[in-house]
Amino acid sequence: MESDRPPAVFHFETPPHVMIVEARFYADIADLQLQGVTAVLDRAGATYDIVTVPGALEIPAAIAYALRSLDFDPVRRRSDGFIALGCVLKGGTHHDEIVAFESARGLQDLTLRHALAVGNGILTCNTKEQALERADPARLNRGGAAAEACLHMIELKHHFRLSPKRRWVAKQ
């Protein structure tokens, strides 16, 4: 990642399960972010599902749908954490600001309301070149940083005993 610090080491009683929600509006950036995320999750022994949405603004809704679905499907696997991946580039209007602020606000609202472990990897950049630098696992690796943030928060939830027993019965 950005610094020369060693990769984070995580300790879990059982491997965590994470839902990655990726916005595919900029597919090349999303692909790089996903590489960084999966490398960190694989190193930590975590399992994960990947859900795609059209853009960053839809990411909080996808997480809300996943939470709500647990009320209707008792065998659905519960996620221990969530990673939001997307990119918002500066444009000629204020639309980018609305998307960036509202997606961040939506994630924060969900995090606080439901005590979620969320890694926010939604890039907000002036240019595509900046976004590519931040997304690239060999450069700034913001996707990997979002995965580490999510795993740290899962550890913290476990510390405070906020992690519910898994509700799922069948393997998916």
C-alpha positions in Angstrom: 0.0 0.0 0.0 1.0 3.6 0.3 3.6 3.1 3.0 6.2 0.5 3.5 4.5 -0.8 6.6 3.9 -4.6 6.7 0.4 -6.0 5.9 -2.0 -6.0 8.8 -2.4 -9.2 10.7 -5.9 -10.2 11.8 -7.0 -12.8 14.4 -10.4 -14.3 14.1 -12.0 -17.2 16.0 -13.7 -18.2 12.8 -13.0 -16.7 9.4 -15.2 -13.7 8.7 -17.5 -13.5 5.8 -17.6 -10.2 3.9 -19.9 -8.8 1.3 -18.1 -6.7 -1.3 -20.4 -4.2 -3.1 -18.7 -2.8 -6.2 -20.0 -0.1 -8.4 -19.1 -0.9 -12.0 -19.5 2.6 -13.5 -15.8 2.7 -14.2 -15.1 -1.0 -14.8 -11.3 -0.7 -15.2 -11.0 1.1 -11.8 -13.4 -1.4 -10.2 -11.3 -4.3 -11.5 -8.2 -2.8 -9.8 -10.0 -2.1 -6.6 -11.3 -5.6 -6.4 -7.8 -7.1 -6.9 -6.6 -5.2 -3.9 -9.6 -6.2 -1.8 -9.5 -9.9 -2.6 -5.7 -10.1 -1.9 -6.2 -8.7 1.6 -9.3 -10.9 2.3 -7.6 -14.0 1.0 -4.5 -13.3 3.1 -6.8 -12.9 6.2 -8.6 -16.2 5.4 -11.9 -14.4 4.9 -14.7 -15.6 2.6 -16.7 -13.2 0.6 -19.5 -12.5 -1.9 -19.4 -9.9 -4.6 -22.4 -7.9 -5.5 -22.3 -5.4 -8.3 -24.3 -2.2 -8.6 -24.4 0.4 -11.4 -22.8 3.3 -9.5 -21.6 4.6 -6.1 -25.0 6.0 -5.2 -26.5 2.5 -5.2 -24.0 0.9 -2.8 -25.7 1.8 0.5 -29.0 0.5 -0.9 -27.4 -2.8 -1.8 -26.1 -3.2 1.8 -29.5 -2.2 3.2 -31.1 -4.9 1.0 -28.7 -7.5 2.3 -29.5 -6.6 5.9 -33.2 -6.6 5.2 -33.1 -9.9 3.4 -32.1 -11.6 6.6 -35.6 -10.9 7.9 -37.1 -13.0 5.0 -34.5 -15.7 4.4 -33.4 -17.5 7.5 -30.7 -19.6 5.7 -29.0 -16.6 4.0 -25.5 -16.3 5.1 -24.9 -13.2 7.4 -22.0 -11.0 6.4 -19.6 -10.0 9.2 -18.6 -6.9 7.3 -19.1 -4.9 4.1 -16.7 -3.3 1.7 -17.9 -0.5 -0.6 -16.0 -0.1 -3.8 -16.7 2.7 -6.4 -15.3 5.8 -8.0 -16.7 9.3 -8.4 -14.9 11.6 -10.8 -15.2 15.3 -10.9 -17.4 16.5 -13.7 -18.6 19.7 -15.2 -21.6 19.9 -12.8 -22.2 19.3 -9.1 -23.5 15.8 -9.7 -20.2 14.3 -8.5 -20.5 16.1 -5.2 -24.0 14.8 -4.7 -23.0 11.2 -5.5 -19.9 11.4 -3.3 -21.5 13.0 -0.3 -24.7 10.9 -0.4 -23.0 7.6 -0.9 -20.7 8.4 2.1 -23.6 9.6 4.2 -25.6 6.5 3.3 -22.7 4.2 4.3 -22.2 6.1 7.6 -25.9 6.0 8.4 -26.0 2.2 7.9 -22.8 1.8 9.9 -24.1 3.7 12.9 -27.7 2.5 12.8 -26.8 -1.2 12.5 -23.3 -1.3 14.1 -21.8 -2.6 10.8 -18.2 -3.1 10.0 -17.7 -1.2 6.8 -14.7 -0.4 4.7 -15.4 2.6 2.5 -13.4 2.2 -0.7 -15.4 4.8 -2.8 -12.8 6.9 -4.5 -13.5 10.6 -5.1 -11.0 12.0 -7.5 -10.5 14.9 -9.9 -9.2 12.8 -12.8 -9.3 9.3 -14.0 -5.5 9.2 -13.7 -5.8 9.9 -9.9 -8.4 7.2 -9.6 -6.2 4.6 -11.4 -3.3 5.5 -9.1 -5.5 5.0 -6.0 -7.1 1.8 -7.3 -4.0 0.1 -8.5 -2.8 -2.6 -5.9 0.8 -1.9 -6.9 0.4 1.8 -6.1 -1.9 3.3 -3.5 -4.2 0.3 -3.2 -7.2 2.0 -1.7 -9.3 -1.1 -2.2 -6.8 -3.1 0.0 -7.0 -0.3 2.6 -10.8 -0.5 2.6 -10.6 -4.3 3.1 -8.2 -3.8 6.0 -10.5 -1.2 7.6 -13.4 -3.6 7.3 -11.4 -6.4 8.9 -10.2 -4.2 11.7 -13.8 -3.2 12.5 -14.9 -6.8 12.5 -12.2 -7.5 15.1 -13.4 -4.6 17.1 -17.0 -5.8 16.9 -15.8 -9.2 18.2 -13.9 -7.5 21.0 -17.2 -5.8 22.1 -19.1 -9.0 21.5 -21.3 -7.4 18.9 -21.1 -10.2 16.4 -24.2 -12.3 16.4 -24.2 -16.0 16.0 -24.4 -17.0 12.4 -28.0 -17.6 11.4 -27.3 -19.6 8.3 -28.0 -23.2 8.2 -27.1 -24.4 4.7 -23.9 -23.9 2.9 -24.2 -21.7 -0.2 
